[in-house]
Amino acid sequence: MGIMAVDKTLASNRLIFEVRRDAAKYQRFRGDLEGTLAEYGLTQAELQAWRERDIRTLAQLGVHPYFLPQVSRLFEGAARNHNQSRAAQFYAQRMLAEEKSRG
């Protein structure tokens, strides 16, 4: 899941990059997730990961590590971005849950 595992051709990378930088695309993402996903030609694995809000799987599929916290912000918002924010808690829950179950 590190930088060497990034898939530069993965449609999810383009989705995250564009949606987080374009207010109209972000509003569409928030109001019509399925419509937004359909615009990007995602694989079935990507579609499932987005629908399940599965950040860990997106990482395994090749989403850039910088974009992974951005996914949580797309779903939970970026207001008051700190360790206790909804986005940060969502990210930690999704990324660390498997690690805690192993330990």
DSSP file (Angstrom, degrees, kcal/mol; ACC not computed):
  #  RESIDUE AA STRUCTURE BP1 BP2  ACC     N-H-->O    O-->H-N    N-H-->O    O-->H-N    TCO  KAPPA ALPHA  PHI   PSI    X-CA   Y-CA   Z-CA
    1    1 A M              0   0    0      0, 0.0    60,-0.0     0, 0.0    59,-0.0   0.000 360.0 360.0 360.0  13.6    0.0    0.0    0.0
    2    2 A G    >   -     0   0    0     62,-0.1     3,-1.6     1,-0.1     4,-0.2  -0.140 360.0 -80.9 -88.1-172.5    3.0    2.3   -0.3
    3    3 A I  G >  S+     0   0    0      1,-0.3     3,-1.2     2,-0.2    -1,-0.1   0.784 126.1  61.1 -61.7 -29.6    4.0    4.7   -3.0
    4    4 A M  G 3  S+     0   0    0      1,-0.2    -1,-0.3     3,-0.0     0, 0.0   0.683  98.6  58.5 -73.0 -16.2    5.5    1.9   -5.1
    5    5 A A  G <  S+     0   0    0     -3,-1.6    -1,-0.2    58,-0.1    -2,-0.2   0.358  76.0 126.5 -94.2   5.6    2.0    0.3   -5.3
    6    6 A V    <   -     0   0    0     -3,-1.2     2,-0.8    -4,-0.2    57,-0.2  -0.428  51.7-149.2 -66.6 133.6    0.3    3.3   -6.9
    7    7 A D    >   -     0   0    0     55,-2.4     3,-1.9    -2,-0.1     6,-0.2  -0.888   7.3-166.7-104.1 101.4   -1.5    2.5  -10.1
    8    8 A K  T 3  S+     0   0    0     -2,-0.8    -1,-0.1     1,-0.3     6,-0.1   0.689  87.3  54.1 -63.8 -18.5   -1.2    5.7  -12.2
    9    9 A T  T 3  S+     0   0    0     -3,-0.1    -1,-0.3     4,-0.1     2,-0.2   0.513  78.1 120.6 -92.4  -5.2   -3.9    4.4  -14.6
   10   10 A L    X>  -     0   0    0     -3,-1.9     3,-1.2    52,-0.2     4,-0.9  -0.417  60.9-143.1 -65.8 124.7   -6.4    3.7  -11.8
   11   11 A A  H 3> S+     0   0    0      1,-0.3     4,-2.4    -2,-0.2    -1,-0.2   0.801  96.0  66.6 -60.1 -30.4   -9.6    5.7  -12.5
   12   12 A S  H 3> S+     0   0    0      1,-0.2     4,-2.7     2,-0.2    -1,-0.3   0.847  94.9  57.5 -62.1 -33.5  -10.1    6.3   -8.8
   13   13 A N  H <> S+     0   0    0     -3,-1.2     4,-2.3    -6,-0.2    -1,-0.2   0.924 109.6  44.1 -62.2 -43.3   -7.0    8.4   -8.6
   14   14 A R  H  X S+     0   0    0     -4,-0.9     4,-2.8     2,-0.2     5,-0.3   0.907 111.9  54.1 -67.5 -41.2   -8.4   10.7  -11.3
   15   15 A L  H  X S+     0   0    0     -4,-2.4     4,-3.0     2,-0.2     5,-0.3   0.954 111.5  44.1 -56.2 -52.4  -11.8   10.8   -9.6
   16   16 A I  H  X S+     0   0    0     -4,-2.7     4,-2.1     1,-0.2    -1,-0.2   0.934 113.9  50.3 -60.6 -47.3  -10.3   11.8   -6.2
   17   17 A F  H  X S+     0   0    0     -4,-2.3     4,-0.6    -5,-0.2    -1,-0.2   0.931 117.9  38.4 -57.3 -48.1   -8.1   14.4   -7.8
   18   18 A E  H >X S+     0   0    0     -4,-2.8     4,-1.0     1,-0.2     3,-0.7   0.917 115.4  50.0 -73.3 -44.0  -10.9   16.0   -9.8
   19   19 A V  H 3< S+     0   0    0     -4,-3.0     3,-0.3    -5,-0.3     7,-0.2   0.865 110.0  50.1 -66.9 -35.8  -13.7   15.8   -7.3
   20   20 A R  H 3< S+     0   0    0     -4,-2.1    -1,-0.2    -5,-0.3    -2,-0.2   0.667 116.2  42.9 -77.9 -12.7  -11.7   17.4   -4.5
   21   21 A R  H << S+     0   0    0     -3,-0.7     2,-0.5    -4,-0.6    -1,-0.2   0.510 105.4  65.2-107.3  -7.2  -10.6   20.3   -6.7
   22   22 A D     X  -     0   0    0     -4,-1.0     4,-2.5    -3,-0.3     5,-0.2  -0.952  63.1-157.5-124.8 113.3  -13.9   21.1   -8.4
   23   23 A A  H  > S+     0   0    0     -2,-0.5     4,-2.4     1,-0.2     5,-0.2   0.868  94.9  50.7 -58.4 -40.4  -16.8   22.4   -6.3
   24   24 A A  H  > S+     0   0    0      2,-0.2     4,-2.0     1,-0.2    -1,-0.2   0.912 112.1  46.7 -65.6 -42.0  -19.5   21.3   -8.9
   25   25 A K  H  > S+     0   0    0      2,-0.2     4,-2.6     1,-0.2    -2,-0.2   0.872 111.5  52.6 -67.1 -35.8  -18.0   17.8   -9.1
   26   26 A Y  H  X S+     0   0    0     -4,-2.5     4,-2.6    -7,-0.2    -2,-0.2   0.928 108.7  49.2 -65.2 -44.5  -17.8   17.6   -5.3
   27   27 A Q  H  X S+     0   0    0     -4,-2.4     4,-1.9     1,-0.2    -2,-0.2   0.899 112.0  49.1 -61.9 -39.8  -21.5   18.6   -5.0
   28   28 A R  H  X S+     0   0    0     -4,-2.0     4,-3.3     2,-0.2     8,-0.3   0.929 109.6  52.0 -64.4 -44.4  -22.4   15.9   -7.5
   29   29 A F  H  < S+     0   0    0     -4,-2.6    -2,-0.2     1,-0.2    -1,-0.2   0.923 111.9  46.7 -55.9 -46.0  -20.3   13.4   -5.6
   30   30 A R  H  < S+     0   0    0     -4,-2.6     3,-0.2     1,-0.2    -1,-0.2   0.838 123.5  33.3 -67.1 -33.6  -22.2   14.2   -2.4
   31   31 A G  H  < S+     0   0    0     -4,-1.9    -2,-0.2     1,-0.2    -1,-0.2   0.698 132.4  23.6 -97.9 -20.7  -25.6   14.1   -4.0
   32   32 A D     X  +     0   0    0     -4,-3.3     4,-2.3    -5,-0.2    -1,-0.2  -0.557  60.5 166.0-147.9  73.5  -25.2   11.4   -6.6
   33   33 A L  H  > S+     0   0    0     -3,-0.2     4,-3.0     1,-0.2     5,-0.2   0.927  81.2  50.2 -58.3 -47.9  -22.4    9.0   -5.8
   34   34 A E  H  > S+     0   0    0      1,-0.2     4,-2.2     2,-0.2    -1,-0.2   0.902 110.9  49.1 -61.3 -41.4  -23.5    6.4   -8.3
   35   35 A G  H  > S+     0   0    0      2,-0.2     4,-1.0     1,-0.2    -1,-0.2   0.902 112.7  48.0 -63.3 -41.2  -23.7    9.0  -11.1
   36   36 A T  H >< S+     0   0    0     -4,-2.3     3,-0.8    -8,-0.3     4,-0.5   0.938 111.2  49.6 -64.8 -47.1  -20.3   10.3  -10.3
   37   37 A L  H ><>S+     0   0    0     -4,-3.0     3,-1.3     1,-0.2     5,-0.7   0.881 105.7  58.0 -60.0 -38.1  -18.8    6.8  -10.1
   38   38 A A  H ><5S+     0   0    0     -4,-2.2     3,-0.7     1,-0.3    -1,-0.2   0.790  98.0  61.6 -63.7 -28.1  -20.3    6.0  -13.5
   39   39 A E  T <<5S+     0   0    0     -4,-1.0    -1,-0.3    -3,-0.8    -2,-0.2   0.674 100.8  53.7 -71.7 -17.2  -18.5    8.9  -15.1
   40   40 A Y  T < 5S-     0   0    0     -3,-1.3    -1,-0.2    -4,-0.5    -2,-0.2   0.441  99.1-124.5-105.6  -0.1  -15.1    7.6  -14.4
   41   41 A G  T < 5 -     0   0    0     -3,-0.7   -30,-0.2    -4,-0.3    -3,-0.1   0.907  42.0-175.4  61.6  43.2  -15.1    4.1  -15.8
   42   42 A L      < -     0   0    0     -5,-0.7    -1,-0.1   -31,-0.1     2,-0.0  -0.326  25.3-111.3 -71.2 152.1  -14.2    2.4  -12.6
   43   43 A T     >  -     0   0    0      1,-0.1     4,-2.7    -2,-0.0     5,-0.2  -0.306  33.6-104.2 -71.6 166.6  -13.5   -1.4  -12.3
   44   44 A Q  H  > S+     0   0    0      1,-0.2     4,-2.5     2,-0.2     5,-0.2   0.883 123.8  53.4 -60.7 -38.1  -16.0   -3.5  -10.4
   45   45 A A  H  > S+     0   0    0      2,-0.2     4,-2.2     1,-0.2    -1,-0.2   0.909 110.3  46.8 -64.1 -41.5  -13.5   -3.7   -7.5
   46   46 A E  H  > S+     0   0    0      2,-0.2     4,-2.8     1,-0.2     5,-0.2   0.937 111.0  51.7 -64.6 -46.1  -13.2    0.1   -7.4
   47   47 A L  H  X S+     0   0    0     -4,-2.7     4,-2.7     1,-0.2     5,-0.2   0.926 111.0  47.8 -56.2 -46.5  -17.0    0.5   -7.5
   48   48 A Q  H  X S+     0   0    0     -4,-2.5     4,-2.2     1,-0.2    -1,-0.2   0.918 111.2  50.6 -62.4 -43.5  -17.5   -1.9   -4.7
   49   49 A A  H  <>S+     0   0    0     -4,-2.2     5,-3.0     2,-0.2     4,-0.5   0.917 112.4  46.6 -62.4 -43.3  -14.8   -0.2   -2.6
   50   50 A W  H ><5S+     0   0    0     -4,-2.8     3,-0.9     3,-0.2    -2,-0.2   0.929 112.2  50.1 -64.3 -44.3  -16.4    3.2   -3.2
   51   51 A R  H 3<5S+     0   0    0     -4,-2.7    -1,-0.2     1,-0.3    -2,-0.2   0.854 116.9  41.1 -63.3 -34.1  -19.9    2.0   -2.4
   52   52 A E  T 3<5S-     0   0    0     -4,-2.2    -1,-0.3    -5,-0.2    -2,-0.2   0.440 107.8-126.0 -91.0  -0.8  -18.6    0.4    0.8
   53   53 A R  T < 5 +     0   0    0     -3,-0.9     2,-1.2    -4,-0.5    -3,-0.2   0.913  49.0 167.7  54.3  44.9  -16.4    3.4    1.6
   54   54 A D     >< +     0   0    0     -5,-3.0     4,-1.9     1,-0.2    -1,-0.2  -0.721  15.4 172.7 -97.2  87.8  -13.5    0.9    1.9
   55   55 A I  H  > S+     0   0    0     -2,-1.2     4,-2.3     1,-0.2    -1,-0.2   0.863  76.7  58.5 -65.0 -37.9  -10.4    3.0    1.9
   56   56 A R  H  > S+     0   0    0     38,-0.2     4,-2.2     1,-0.2    -1,-0.2   0.918 107.4  46.7 -60.8 -43.8   -8.1    0.1    2.7
   57   57 A T  H  > S+     0   0    0      2,-0.2     4,-2.1     1,-0.2    -1,-0.2   0.906 108.8  54.8 -66.2 -40.3   -9.3   -1.7   -0.5
   58   58 A L  H  X>S+     0   0    0     -4,-1.9     5,-2.4     1,-0.2     4,-0.9   0.910 108.8  49.8 -57.3 -40.3   -8.8    1.5   -2.5
   59   59 A A  H ><5S+     0   0    0     -4,-2.3     3,-0.9     1,-0.2    -2,-0.2   0.931 110.0  49.5 -62.5 -45.4   -5.2    1.6   -1.2
   60   60 A Q  H 3<5S+     0   0    0     -4,-2.2    -1,-0.2     1,-0.3    -2,-0.2   0.800 106.7  56.6 -65.5 -28.3   -4.7   -2.1   -2.2
   61   61 A L  H 3<5S-     0   0    0     -4,-2.1    -1,-0.3    -5,-0.2    -2,-0.2   0.689 130.3 -90.4 -77.0 -18.0   -6.1   -1.3   -5.7
   62   62 A G  T <<5 +     0   0    0     -3,-0.9   -55,-2.4    -4,-0.9    -3,-0.2   0.596  66.1 158.6 120.4  15.6   -3.5    1.4   -6.2
   63   63 A V      < -     0   0    0     -5,-2.4    -1,-0.2   -57,-0.2     5,-0.1  -0.493  54.2-100.1 -66.4 138.8   -4.9    4.7   -5.0
   64   64 A H    >>  -     0   0    0     -2,-0.2     3,-1.3     1,-0.1     4,-0.9  -0.347  26.7-125.4 -59.9 135.5   -2.0    7.1   -4.2
   65   65 A P  T 34 S+     0   0    0      0, 0.0     3,-0.5     0, 0.0    -1,-0.1   0.813 109.9  59.1 -55.5 -32.7   -1.3    7.2   -0.5
   66   66 A Y  T 34 S+     0   0    0      1,-0.2     4,-0.5     2,-0.1    -2,-0.1   0.852 104.9  51.3 -63.5 -32.8   -1.8   11.0   -0.5
   67   67 A F  T <> S+     0   0    0     -3,-1.3     4,-1.5     1,-0.2    -1,-0.2   0.699  88.7  81.2 -79.1 -19.2   -5.3   10.6   -1.8
   68   68 A L  H >X S+     0   0    0     -4,-0.9     4,-1.0    -3,-0.5     3,-0.6   0.914  94.8  43.7 -59.5 -47.3   -6.4    8.1    0.9
   69   69 A P  H 3> S+     0   0    0      0, 0.0     4,-1.6     0, 0.0    -1,-0.3   0.819 107.5  63.1 -65.2 -26.4   -7.2   10.7    3.6
   70   70 A Q  H 3> S+     0   0    0     -4,-0.5     4,-2.2     1,-0.2    -2,-0.2   0.845  95.0  60.2 -64.5 -32.3   -8.9   12.7    0.9
   71   71 A V  H <X S+     0   0    0     -4,-1.5     4,-1.7    -3,-0.6    -1,-0.2   0.932 104.0  48.9 -60.0 -45.7  -11.4    9.9    0.4
   72   72 A S  H  X S+     0   0    0     -4,-1.0     4,-2.9     1,-0.2     5,-0.2   0.868 110.5  51.6 -64.0 -34.3  -12.5   10.3    4.0
   73   73 A R  H  X S+     0   0    0     -4,-1.6     4,-2.2     2,-0.2    -1,-0.2   0.846 104.6  56.4 -70.6 -33.1  -12.8   14.1    3.5
   74   74 A L  H  < S+     0   0    0     -4,-2.2    -1,-0.2     1,-0.2    -2,-0.2   0.905 118.1  33.9 -62.6 -39.9  -15.0   13.6    0.4
   75   75 A F  H  < S+     0   0    0     -4,-1.7    -2,-0.2    -5,-0.2    -1,-0.2   0.863 133.0  27.1 -82.4 -37.6  -17.4   11.5    2.5
   76   76 A E  H  < S-     0   0    0     -4,-2.9    11,-0.2     1,-0.2    -3,-0.2   0.491 107.1-114.1-108.9  -5.5  -17.1   13.3    5.8
   77   77 A G     <  -     0   0    0     -4,-2.2    10,-0.2    -5,-0.2    -1,-0.2  -0.060  13.8-109.6  89.3 164.1  -16.2   16.8    4.9
   78   78 A A    >   +     0   0    0     -4,-0.1     3,-0.6     9,-0.1    -1,-0.1   0.272  65.7 132.1-116.9   8.6  -13.0   18.8    5.6
   79   79 A A  T 3  S+     0   0    0      1,-0.2     3,-0.3    -3,-0.2     8,-0.2  -0.350  79.6   3.5 -65.0 142.7  -14.2   21.3    8.1
   80   80 A R  T 3  S-     0   0    0      1,-0.2     2,-1.1     5,-0.1    -1,-0.2   0.936  86.0-155.0  45.7  60.2  -12.1   21.6   11.2
   81   81 A N    <   +     0   0    0     -3,-0.6     2,-0.3     4,-0.1    -1,-0.2  -0.524  41.7 120.7 -72.0  98.1   -9.5   19.2    9.9
   82   82 A H  S >  S-     0   0    0     -2,-1.1     3,-2.0    -3,-0.3     6,-0.4  -0.880  79.0 -80.7-148.7 177.4   -7.8   17.8   13.0
   83   83 A N  T 3  S+     0   0    0      1,-0.3    -2,-0.1    -2,-0.3     0, 0.0   0.740 127.9  46.2 -60.7 -25.0   -7.3   14.4   14.6
   84   84 A Q  T 3  S+     0   0    0     -4,-0.1    -1,-0.3     4,-0.1    -3,-0.1   0.379  86.5 117.8 -98.9   4.6  -10.8   14.4   16.2
   85   85 A S  S <> S-     0   0    0     -3,-2.0     4,-2.5     1,-0.1     5,-0.2  -0.260  78.5-113.1 -66.8 159.2  -12.6   15.5   13.0
   86   86 A R  H  > S+     0   0    0      1,-0.2     4,-2.5    -7,-0.2     5,-0.2   0.897 118.1  51.4 -59.7 -40.7  -15.2   13.2   11.5
   87   87 A A  H  > S+     0   0    0     -8,-0.2     4,-2.5   -10,-0.2    -1,-0.2   0.918 111.0  46.6 -64.8 -43.4  -13.0   12.7    8.5
   88   88 A A  H  > S+     0   0    0     -6,-0.4     4,-2.5     2,-0.2    -2,-0.2   0.900 113.9  48.0 -66.3 -40.1   -9.9   11.8   10.5
   89   89 A Q  H  X S+     0   0    0     -4,-2.5     4,-2.6     2,-0.2    -2,-0.2   0.896 111.8  50.3 -66.7 -40.0  -11.9    9.4   12.7
   90   90 A F  H  X S+     0   0    0     -4,-2.5     4,-2.5    -5,-0.2     5,-0.2   0.929 111.9  48.1 -61.2 -47.0  -13.4    7.8    9.6
   91   91 A Y  H  X S+     0   0    0     -4,-2.5     4,-2.8     2,-0.2     5,-0.3   0.935 113.2  47.0 -60.7 -48.0  -10.0    7.4    8.0
   92   92 A A  H  X S+     0   0    0     -4,-2.5     4,-2.6     1,-0.2     5,-0.4   0.915 112.4  50.3 -62.0 -43.5   -8.5    5.9   11.2
   93   93 A Q  H  X S+     0   0    0     -4,-2.6     4,-1.2     1,-0.2    -1,-0.2   0.927 116.2  41.1 -60.6 -45.7  -11.4    3.5   11.6
   94   94 A R  H  < S+     0   0    0     -4,-2.5     4,-0.3    -5,-0.2   -38,-0.2   0.864 123.4  36.8 -74.0 -36.3  -11.2    2.3    8.0
   95   95 A M  H  < S+     0   0    0     -4,-2.8     4,-0.4    -5,-0.2    -2,-0.2   0.799 123.7  37.8 -88.1 -30.0   -7.4    2.1    7.8
   96   96 A L  H  X S+     0   0    0     -4,-2.6     4,-2.4    -5,-0.3     5,-0.2   0.605  90.8  86.2-100.6 -11.9   -6.6    0.9   11.3
   97   97 A A  H  X S+     0   0    0     -4,-1.2     4,-1.8    -5,-0.4    -1,-0.1   0.907  93.5  46.1 -57.1 -44.3   -9.4   -1.5   12.0
   98   98 A E  H  > S+     0   0    0     -4,-0.3     4,-1.3     1,-0.2    -1,-0.2   0.885 110.7  53.5 -66.8 -38.3   -7.7   -4.5   10.3
   99   99 A E  H  > S+     0   0    0     -4,-0.4     4,-1.4     1,-0.2     3,-0.3   0.908 108.9  49.1 -62.9 -41.4   -4.4   -3.7   12.1
  100  100 A K  H  < S+     0   0    0     -4,-2.4    -1,-0.2     1,-0.2    -2,-0.2   0.877 107.7  54.2 -66.9 -37.1   -6.1   -3.7   15.5
  101  101 A S  H  < S+     0   0    0     -4,-1.8    -1,-0.2    -5,-0.2    -2,-0.2   0.779 108.2  50.4 -69.3 -24.8   -7.8   -7.0   14.8
  102  102 A R  H  <        0   0    0     -4,-1.3    -1,-0.2    -3,-0.3    -2,-0.2   0.837 360.0 360.0 -76.4 -33.5   -4.4   -8.6   14.0
  103  103 A G     <        0   0    0     -4,-1.4    -1,-0.2    -5,-0.1    -2,-0.2   0.443 360.0 360.0 -76.8 360.0   -2.7   -7.3   17.2
